[in-house]
């Protein structure tokens, strides 16, 4: 990538503790090193005896990260149980991002030329596979919670918060497995599972120890595809050991060749390692990008003018350049091909993609095997196809069900039934598969099938669906203080058009399909409340709601409801962050959190991140009257329905130092999105 991203409060976000806390290796007093040991206990003891500190350890490659006095490095290297000592070098996002293309509107499919090029100009390949069931780890600057990105639980080696201040990781993730419905195609493998593995901070910088921690996590979690968006302008035996270990564990590793082609041009680390697939960048004319590194390149992929997900509040898109984007196309292609056959080895994947790559007529050192054409590779792996037909009927009366949905699990092959309940699915891959059948008012059903040979036509016969039973539920809505029934309150079943209204005594009844539903009760002048109800029996389920007057919220002390991420801030700090959670012991979910306040001031932005919420607060007014070194108590309030959950915390204020935020109090908003891109 090649664009400059200004983050207004980069330093503030780095104040949270790091899992690998290290001083710069350029320090006059201490050296940050990686130690490859024969005996972990003796290595740790040697570091301590030499006046150093063990910061982290990576047993999967017998390496520990340590801080030692500079003069002691030679002594450590001479220890008999130490194989080597190397500098824990800095890593950085692939090249400094220098050229801004700005935000774009995705109203032109041509904006996604790179994805279309890799898919061969069509998306027919998605009939067979979409990346479902394949895990992809993004070792980068983080992945922002964009609406088009569905993230699994990941790992943070730098403890920089659940966001992406820099922007590279979010763009890479969007190319690999963005699943937005605003444009087609959204990505290479839209159903792949994305894991945000943060190894660089808001400045796009980190250390080798962070990368090793990310790789170790990916190995431990059996991640299938690892995309590495960092670079190291040198060599590292520890990194080589880690990549080899990940490869041997079954992970396919991909990295950009580097954006330094106009300088020395050689492929950089980690792409230059034998265990990593190196990808150079092409432009829309199928030429090598002038800034792309070349040399021991495996493949070439689109890397100029690539539109992808932006790390901003608006869930927007921007256009970027870089070999990190080229290698993202390659990682998506590997994930897509993996989902065509989960038994393919790393060598099988490489061989098929290399065989089907398109020769662009460039030098071998520029294009390697050629331009990735994953559609051809998938067709090669899928091979023979046949036809599956059948009939969907109601189990109760054998009547055909029209407009029932029938799809082949894990693929984009689907169809609907006609007025006779019949369906026909063509170009179904030969082999074993599963049909998933759904219809409104019926229970979902899965049916196994097997196509044994090409052009075979099989009839799975009648598929009978059970009616999804409906049950009556009832309940009361009360005034919490008076315990009187509330007349005219509305109860809605979330996700449906089912609702009811209470009678004079607050009683209501409704009919709801079998399942687990969220019922929300609301009434004028009262705080709304939600209850989860499992409807599965014929007996009348009774649900009660006690609503509180909007002007009298209940306050509950709950330290488990949240915490500040910055306990020590600069006097000139503009923003702080907090993690908040649904209170323990409650039935609430993250989406039920309606507001978060710091000292009574609502958060400027709330960002759901898995099982928790990230809240941003403007603290200019709060810190304005404070002195250096002062420690103040603050109150964090998490608002859920009619209850305020109170969290007491403290903040310590340091000297002003450099000024990193905007000078005025009405800036454009909280990080990471203050200012234009």
C-alpha positions in Angstrom: 0.0 0.0 0.0 1.1 3.5 -0.7 -0.8 6.2 1.2 -0.2 8.3 4.3 -2.7 7.9 7.1 -2.6 10.6 9.8 -3.9 9.4 13.2 -4.7 12.2 15.6 -4.1 10.3 18.7 -1.6 7.6 17.8 0.4 7.9 21.0 -2.6 7.8 23.3 -3.7 4.4 21.9 -0.3 3.0 22.5 -0.5 3.7 26.3 -2.4 0.4 26.9 0.0 -2.3 28.2 1.6 -4.5 25.5 2.0 -8.2 25.7 5.5 -7.7 24.5 6.8 -4.5 26.2 10.2 -3.5 24.7 12.5 -0.6 24.5 13.9 0.4 21.1 16.9 -1.8 20.2 18.8 1.4 19.4 18.9 2.3 23.1 22.3 3.1 24.6 21.6 0.9 27.6 19.5 -2.1 26.6 19.3 -4.4 23.6 16.1 -6.1 22.5 17.0 -9.6 21.4 15.5 -12.9 20.4 17.3 -15.9 21.9 17.1 -19.4 20.4 17.7 -21.8 23.2 18.3 -25.5 23.9 17.0 -25.3 27.4 14.3 -22.7 28.3 15.0 -22.7 32.0 18.7 -22.1 31.6 18.1 -19.4 28.9 15.7 -17.5 31.2 18.1 -17.8 34.1 21.0 -16.5 31.9 19.0 -13.5 30.9 18.2 -12.6 34.5 21.8 -13.2 35.7 23.0 -10.8 33.0 20.7 -8.1 34.3 18.1 -8.6 31.6 14.4 -9.3 31.5 12.5 -12.0 29.6 9.6 -10.2 27.9 7.9 -13.2 26.0 8.6 -16.8 25.0 7.7 -18.8 21.9 8.0 -22.5 22.8 6.9 -23.6 19.3 10.4 -22.5 18.0 12.3 -22.5 21.3 12.8 -18.7 21.2 12.4 -16.1 23.9 12.3 -12.3 23.6 14.4 -10.4 26.1 15.8 -7.0 27.1 19.4 -7.2 28.1 22.3 -4.7 28.8 24.1 -4.0 25.5 27.4 -5.1 27.0 26.0 -8.5 28.0 24.9 -9.6 24.5 28.2 -11.3 23.8 28.1 -13.2 27.1 24.6 -14.4 26.4 25.6 -15.7 23.0 28.5 -17.6 24.5 26.3 -19.6 26.8 26.4 -23.3 25.8 22.6 -23.7 25.9 22.1 -20.8 23.5 22.0 -21.5 19.8 21.9 -17.8 18.6 21.0 -14.3 19.7 19.7 -11.9 17.2 18.3 -8.4 17.4 14.5 -8.1 17.8 14.2 -5.8 14.8 11.4 -3.5 14.1 8.8 -4.6 11.6 6.5 -2.2 9.6 3.5 -2.3 7.4 4.6 -3.0 3.8 6.1 0.3 2.8 5.3 3.7 4.0 1.8 4.6 2.7 2.4 7.7 0.6 -0.2 8.2 -2.1 -3.8 8.8 -1.2 -6.5 7.8 -3.7 -9.3 8.9 -1.3 -12.7 7.4 -0.6 -14.8 6.0 -3.5 -18.4 5.1 -4.2 -18.8 1.6 -5.4 -21.4 2.3 -8.1 -19.0 1.0 -10.8 -18.0 -2.7 -10.9 -14.8 -1.6 -12.6 -13.7 -0.3 -9.2 -13.1 -4.0 -8.3 -11.0 -4.8 -11.3 -8.4 -6.7 -9.2 -10.9 -9.2 -7.8 -12.5 -9.7 -11.2 -9.1 -10.3 -12.8 -8.3 -13.0 -10.3 -11.7 -14.6 -10.7 -11.3 -14.6 -14.5 -13.8 -11.9 -15.1 -16.7 -13.8 -13.7 -18.1 -15.2 -10.5 -19.4 -18.5 -11.8 -16.7 -20.1 -9.6 -18.9 -19.3 -6.6 -21.4 -21.8 -7.7 -18.9 -24.4 -6.3 -17.1 -22.7 -3.5 -17.0 -19.4 -1.6 -14.3 -20.1 1.0 -16.7 -21.5 3.6 -14.9 -23.3 6.4 -11.4 -21.9 5.6 -9.7 -19.9 8.3 -7.5 -16.9 7.3 -5.3 -15.0 9.8 -4.5 -11.3 8.9 -1.1 -10.6 10.6 -1.3 -6.8 10.2 -2.2 -3.5 11.8 -5.6 -4.8 12.9 -8.9 -5.0 11.2 -11.6 -2.3 11.7 -15.1 -3.5 12.5 -16.4 -2.6 9.0 -20.0 -3.7 8.1 -18.6 -5.8 5.3 -16.2 -7.8 7.5 -17.3 -10.7 9.7 -14.5 -11.3 12.1 -13.8 -14.2 14.4 -12.1 -13.9 17.7 -8.5 -13.0 17.0 -5.3 -12.1 18.8 -3.6 -8.8 19.7 0.2 -8.9 20.2 0.5 -5.1 20.7 -2.6 -4.4 22.8 -3.5 -1.5 20.6 -7.3 -1.7 21.0 -9.9 -3.3 18.8 -9.5 -1.1 15.7 -7.2 -0.3 12.9 -5.6 3.1 13.1 -3.3 2.6 10.2 -5.7 1.0 7.6 -3.7 -1.7 5.9 -5.2 -4.7 7.8 -8.7 -3.6 7.1 -8.0 -3.2 3.3 -6.3 -6.6 3.2 -9.2 -8.3 4.9 -11.7 -6.7 2.5 -9.9 -8.1 -0.5 -9.7 -11.6 1.0 -13.1 -12.1 2.5 -15.3 -9.0 2.5 -18.9 -10.1 2.5 -20.8 -6.9 1.7 -23.9 -6.9 -0.3 -23.4 -3.5 -1.9 -21.3 -4.8 -4.7 -20.5 -7.9 -6.7 -18.0 -9.4 -6.3 -17.3 -8.3 -2.7 -14.0 -10.2 -2.4 -12.2 -13.4 -3.5 -13.5 -15.8 -0.8 -16.5 -14.0 0.9 -17.4 -16.9 3.2 -13.9 -17.5 4.6 -13.4 -17.0 8.4 -11.3 -13.9 9.1 -9.1 -13.7 12.2 -7.6 -10.3 13.1 -4.1 -11.0 14.4 -2.6 -7.6 15.3 1.2 -7.4 15.1 1.6 -3.7 14.4 0.4 -0.6 16.0 -1.3 2.6 14.9 1.9 3.8 13.2 2.1 0.5 11.3 5.1 -0.5 13.4 5.9 -3.4 15.6 8.7 -5.8 16.5 9.7 -9.3 15.4 8.5 -10.6 18.7 5.0 -9.4 17.9 5.1 -11.2 14.6 6.3 -14.4 16.3 3.5 -14.1 18.8 1.0 -13.8 16.0 2.4 -16.8 14.1 2.5 -18.9 17.3 -1.2 -18.0 17.9 -2.1 -19.0 14.3 -0.3 -22.3 14.6 -2.0 -23.0 17.9 -5.4 -22.3 16.4 -4.8 -24.4 13.3 -5.3 -21.5 10.9 -5.2 -22.7 7.3 -4.1 -19.5 5.5 -1.8 -16.8 7.0 -1.4 -13.4 5.3 1.6 -11.4 6.6 1.3 -7.7 5.9 4.5 -6.7 7.6 8.1 -6.3 6.3 11.5 -6.7 7.7 14.4 -5.1 5.8 16.9 -7.7 6.7 17.1 -11.4 7.7 15.9 -13.2 10.8 16.6 -16.8 11.8 13.8 -16.7 14.4 11.3 -15.6 11.8 12.5 -18.3 9.4 12.0 -20.9 12.1 8.5 -19.6 12.9 7.4 -19.6 9.2 8.8 -23.1 8.7 6.9 -24.3 11.8 3.7 -22.7 10.6 4.1 -24.3 7.2 4.8 -27.7 8.7 1.7 -27.3 10.8 -0.3 -27.0 7.6 -0.6 -23.3 7.2 -0.2 -21.7 3.8 1.8 -18.4 4.2 1.5 -15.5 1.8 3.2 -12.1 1.8 3.8 -9.2 -0.6 7.2 -9.1 -2.3 7.6 -5.5 -1.1 7.2 -1.9 -2.4 10.8 -1.0 -2.7 11.3 -1.9 -6.4 12.5 1.5 -7.4 15.4 1.1 -4.9 17.1 -2.3 -4.6 14.2 -4.3 -6.0 15.0 -7.5 -4.1 12.1 -9.4 -2.5 12.0 -8.5 1.2 11.3 -10.6 4.3 9.1 -12.5 5.1 8.2 -13.0 1.4 11.8 -14.0 0.7 11.6 -17.1 2.9 11.3 -20.5 1.3 8.1 -21.2 3.4 6.3 -18.1 2.2 4.7 -17.5 -1.1 5.9 -14.1 -2.5 3.5 -12.0 -4.6 4.5 -9.0 -6.8 2.0 -6.3 -7.9 0.5 -5.8 -11.3 -1.5 -2.9 -12.7 -4.7 -2.8 -14.8 -2.6 -3.2 -17.9 -1.0 -6.4 -16.6 2.4 -4.7 -16.2 4.6 -4.9 -13.2 4.1 -2.0 -10.8 7.2 0.2 -11.0 7.6 0.1 -7.2 7.0 -3.6 -6.8 10.0 -5.7 -5.6 11.1 -8.5 -7.9 13.4 -11.5 -7.7 12.3 -14.8 -6.1 8.6 -14.1 -6.9 6.1 -16.9 -6.9 3.0 -15.2 -8.4 1.8 -11.8 -9.5 -1.5 -10.3 -8.6 -3.4 -7.0 -8.9 -1.9 -4.3 -6.6 -2.5 -0.9 -8.2 -5.7 1.0 -7.7 -7.3 -1.6 -5.5 -10.6 -0.7 -3.9 -11.3 -2.2 -0.5 -12.9 -1.7 2.9 -11.8 1.5 4.7 -11.1 1.8 8.4 -13.7 4.6 9.0 -17.0 5.2 10.8 -18.9 5.3 7.5 -18.2 1.8 6.5 -16.8 3.2 3.3 -14.2 2.2 0.8 -10.9 3.6 -0.4 -8.5 2.8 -3.2 -4.9 1.8 -2.4 -1.7 0.5 -4.0 0.8 -2.0 -2.7 2.1 -5.6 -2.8 0.2 -6.1 0.5 -3.0 -5.8 -1.6 -1.5 -8.1 -4.3 -0.7 -10.8 -1.7 -4.2 -10.3 -0.3 -5.6 -11.4 -3.7 -3.4 -14.4 -3.5 -4.4 -15.3 0.0 -8.1 -15.1 -1.0 -7.4 -17.4 -3.9 -5.7 -19.9 -1.7 -8.7 -19.8 0.7 -11.2 -20.3 -2.1 -9.2 -23.2 -3.5 -9.0 -24.8 -0.1 -12.7 -24.8 0.2 -13.0 -26.8 -3.0 -11.0 -29.6 -1.4 -10.0 -29.5 2.2 -7.5 -32.4 1.7 -5.2 -30.4 -0.6 -1.7 -30.0 0.9 0.2 -26.8 0.7 2.2 -28.2 -2.2 -1.0 -29.2 -4.0 -2.4 -25.7 -3.6 0.7 -24.1 -4.9 1.0 -26.5 -7.8 -2.6 -26.1 -9.0 -2.5 -22.3 -8.7 0.9 -22.1 -10.5 -0.3 -24.4 -13.3 -3.4 -22.4 -14.0 -1.7 -19.0 -13.6 -1.7 -16.7 -16.7 1.6 -15.8 -18.4 1.6 -12.0 -18.7 4.8 -12.1 -20.8 6.8 -10.5 -18.0 10.2 -11.6 -16.7 10.2 -14.6 -14.4 11.6 -12.4 -11.6 8.6 -10.1 -12.1 5.7 -12.5 -12.4 6.9 -15.9 -11.1 4.4 -18.5 -12.4 2.2 -15.7 -13.6 -1.1 -13.9 -12.8 -3.3 -15.9 -10.4 -6.5 -17.2 -12.0 -8.2 -18.9 -9.2 -11.4 -19.7 -11.2 -9.4 -22.1 -13.5 -7.7 -23.7 -10.4 -11.1 -24.3 -8.8 -12.6 -25.8 -12.0 -9.5 -28.1 -12.1 -10.1 -29.3 -8.5 -13.9 -29.5 -8.7 -13.6 -31.5 -11.9 -16.7 -33.5 -12.9 -20.3 -32.3 -12.2 -23.8 -33.7 -12.4 -27.4 -32.9 -11.7 -29.5 -33.3 -8.5 -33.3 -33.1 -8.5 -36.1 -33.8 -6.1 -39.4 -32.7 -4.6 -40.1 -30.8 -1.4 -43.4 -31.6 0.3 -45.2 -31.0 3.6 -44.8 -33.9 5.9 -48.3 -33.5 7.3 -50.4 -33.6 4.1 -47.9 -34.5 1.3 -48.8 -31.3 -0.4 -45.9 -29.7 -2.5 -44.2 -26.7 -1.1 -43.6 -23.9 -3.6 -40.7 -21.4 -3.4 -38.8 -23.6 -0.9 -35.0 -22.9 -1.0 -32.7 -25.7 -1.9 -28.9 -25.2 -1.8 -25.7 -27.3 -1.8 -24.0 -26.6 1.6 -20.7 -24.8 1.3 -21.4 -23.6 -2.3 -23.4 -21.0 -4.2 -25.4 -23.7 -6.0 -29.0 -23.1 -5.1 -32.5 -23.0 -6.5 -36.2 -22.9 -5.5 -39.1 -25.2 -6.0 -41.8 -24.7 -8.5 -45.6 -25.0 -7.9 -45.2 -28.8 -7.9 -42.5 -28.6 -5.2 -39.9 -29.8 -7.7 -36.3 -28.5 -8.0 -33.3 -29.1 -10.3 -29.7 -28.2 -9.4 -27.2 -28.3 -12.2 -23.3 -28.4 -12.2 -23.2 -30.0 -8.8 -19.6 -31.3 -8.1 -19.2 -35.1 -8.2 -18.8 -36.6 -4.8 -20.6 -36.4 -1.4 -22.7 -33.3 -0.6 -25.5 -32.0 1.6 -28.7 -30.3 0.5 -30.0 -27.6 2.9 -33.8 -27.1 2.4 -35.7 -24.2 3.9 -39.2 -22.8 3.6 -41.2 -20.3 5.5 -43.2 -21.8 8.3 -41.2 -25.1 8.2 -38.2 -26.5 10.0 -34.9 -26.5 8.1 -33.8 -29.9 6.8 -30.5 -31.3 5.6 -30.3 -34.2 3.1 -27.1 -36.1 2.2 -26.5 -37.1 -1.4 -23.7 -38.5 -3.6 -22.9 -38.0 -7.3 -20.6 -40.9 -8.4 -19.7 -39.9 -11.9 -19.8 -37.0 -14.4 -23.1 -36.1 -16.1 -24.9 -38.3 -13.6 -28.5 -37.3 -12.8 -29.8 -38.4 -9.4 -33.2 -37.9 -7.9 -33.2 -37.6 -4.1 -36.9 -38.2 -4.1 -39.4 -36.5 -1.8 -37.9 -34.3 0.9 -40.6 -33.9 3.7 -40.4 -30.7 5.8 -42.0 -30.6 9.2 -44.3 -27.6 9.9 -42.7 -25.3 12.3 -45.2 -25.3 15.2 -46.6 -22.1 16.7 -47.4 -21.6 20.3 -49.3 -19.0 22.3 -47.4 -17.0 24.8 -48.7 -14.4 27.2 -47.5 -12.1 29.9 -47.9 -8.8 31.8 -46.2 -5.4 31.5 -46.1 -3.6 34.9 -45.0 -0.2 36.2 -42.0 -1.1 38.4 -42.8 1.3 41.1 -46.5 0.9 41.5 -46.7 -2.7 40.2 -49.8 -1.7 38.3 -50.4 -3.1 34.8 -49.6 -0.7 31.9 -52.3 -0.5 29.4 -51.4 0.0 25.7 -47.8 -1.2 26.0 -46.4 -2.7 22.8 -44.6 -6.1 22.7 -42.7 -6.9 19.5 -40.9 -10.0 18.5 -37.6 -8.9 17.1 -36.9 -10.0 13.5 -40.5 -10.6 12.7 -43.7 -8.5 12.2 -45.4 -10.1 15.2 -46.6 -7.7 17.9 -49.3 -7.3 20.5 -50.7 -4.7 22.8 -51.5 -5.0 26.5 -55.0 -4.8 27.9 -56.2 -2.7 30.8 -54.5 -4.9 33.4 -51.2 -5.0 31.4 -51.9 -8.5 30.0 -51.0 -9.6 26.4 -51.1 -12.7 24.3 -49.5 -13.5 21.0 -48.7 -16.5 18.8 -45.0 -17.2 18.0 -43.3 -19.9 16.0 -41.2 -22.4 17.8 -37.7 -21.1 18.6 -35.8 -18.6 20.7 -37.0 -15.0 20.3 -36.2 -11.6 21.8 -39.4 -9.9 23.0 -39.2 -6.1 23.5 -41.8 -4.2 25.6 -42.2 -0.5 25.3 -44.6 2.1 26.5 -44.8 5.9 26.5 -42.9 7.4 29.3 -41.0 4.2 30.2 -37.7 2.7 29.4 -38.1 -0.2 27.0 -37.0 -3.7 28.1 -36.1 -6.9 26.2 -36.5 -10.5 27.3 -35.2 -13.6 25.6 -37.9 -16.3 25.4 -37.6 -19.9 24.3 -40.8 -21.1 22.8 -40.9 -24.9 22.5 -43.9 -26.3 24.4 -47.6 -26.2 24.0 -48.2 -24.9 27.5 -48.7 -21.2 27.6 -45.4 -19.4 28.3 -45.8 -16.4 30.6 -43.4 -13.5 30.3 -43.3 -10.5 32.6 -41.9 -7.0 32.0 -41.3 -4.4 34.7 -40.8 -1.0 33.1 -39.1 1.9 34.8 -40.0 5.5 34.3 -37.5 7.1 31.9 -36.7 9.8 34.4 -35.7 7.4 37.1 -33.1 4.9 35.8 -31.9 2.2 38.1 -28.3 2.4 39.0 -26.3 -0.8 39.7 -22.6 -0.9 40.6 -21.0 -3.4 38.3 -17.2 -3.5 37.8 -17.7 -6.3 35.3 -19.6 -4.0 32.9 -16.6 -2.2 31.6 -13.1 -0.7 32.0 -11.0 2.1 30.7 -8.2 1.2 28.3 -6.1 4.3 29.2 -5.4 4.7 32.9 -2.4 7.1 32.3 -3.0 9.9 29.8 -1.3 13.1 28.6 -2.6 16.4 29.7 -3.2 17.3 26.0 -4.9 14.0 25.2 -8.0 14.3 23.2 -9.5 10.8 23.3 -9.7 7.8 25.6 -11.2 4.4 25.0 -13.1 1.9 27.1 -14.2 -1.7 26.7 -17.8 -2.3 27.9 -19.6 -5.6 28.2 -23.2 -6.8 28.8 -23.4 -7.1 32.6 -22.5 -10.6 33.9 -25.4 -12.6 35.0 -27.8 -10.8 32.7 -29.5 -11.9 29.5 -28.3 -8.8 27.6 -26.2 -8.9 24.5 -23.7 -6.3 23.1 -26.4 -4.9 20.8 -28.6 -4.1 23.8 -26.1 -1.5 25.1 -27.7 1.8 24.1 -25.3 4.3 25.6 -21.9 4.5 27.4 -21.0 7.6 29.4 -17.8 8.9 31.0 -18.5 11.3 33.8 -22.0 11.8 32.4 -20.8 12.5 28.9 -21.9 10.1 26.2 -19.4 8.3 24.0 -18.6 10.0 20.7 -18.7 6.6 19.0 -19.6 3.0 19.9 -18.2 0.1 18.0 -19.4 -3.5 18.6 -16.4 -5.9 18.5 -17.5 -9.4 19.1 -18.6 -10.0 22.7 -17.8 -6.4 23.8 -18.2 -2.8 22.8 -15.5 -0.2 22.2 -16.4 3.3 23.3 -14.5 6.5 22.4 -14.7 9.6 24.7 -13.6 13.2 24.1 -11.8 14.1 27.3 -10.6 17.7 26.5 -12.9 19.3 29.0 -12.3 16.7 31.6 -8.6 17.2 31.6 -8.6 20.9 31.1 -8.4 21.9 34.8 -6.0 19.1 35.9 -2.4 19.3 37.0 0.5 17.1 36.0 0.7 13.9 38.0 -2.9 14.3 39.4 -5.0 11.2 39.7 -8.7 11.5 39.4 -11.6 9.1 39.9 -14.0 8.8 37.0 -17.3 7.0 36.5 -18.1 4.9 33.5 -21.9 4.3 32.9 -23.1 1.5 30.7 -26.8 2.0 29.8 -28.8 -1.1 29.0 -32.6 -0.8 28.7 -33.7 0.9 32.0 -30.6 0.3 34.0 -27.4 2.3 34.4 -24.4 0.0 35.3 -21.8 2.0 37.1 -18.1 1.3 36.9 -15.6 3.3 39.0 -12.1 3.8 37.6 -9.1 6.1 37.9 -7.0 8.1 35.4 -3.5 9.5 36.1 -2.4 12.6 34.2 1.2 13.1 32.9 3.1 16.1 31.6 1.9 17.6 28.4 4.7 16.5 26.1 4.1 16.8 22.3 0.7 17.7 21.1 -0.9 14.9 19.1 -4.5 16.0 18.8 -6.5 18.8 17.2 -6.3 22.2 18.8 -10.0 22.9 18.9 -12.7 21.1 20.9 -15.0 20.4 17.9 -12.9 18.3 15.8 -14.2 15.8 13.3 -14.6 12.9 15.7 -12.8 10.2 17.7 -9.9 8.2 16.4 -9.1 6.3 14.3 -11.1 8.5 12.0 -10.2 12.1 12.9 -9.3 14.0 9.8 -9.5 13.1 6.1 -7.8 10.1 4.5 
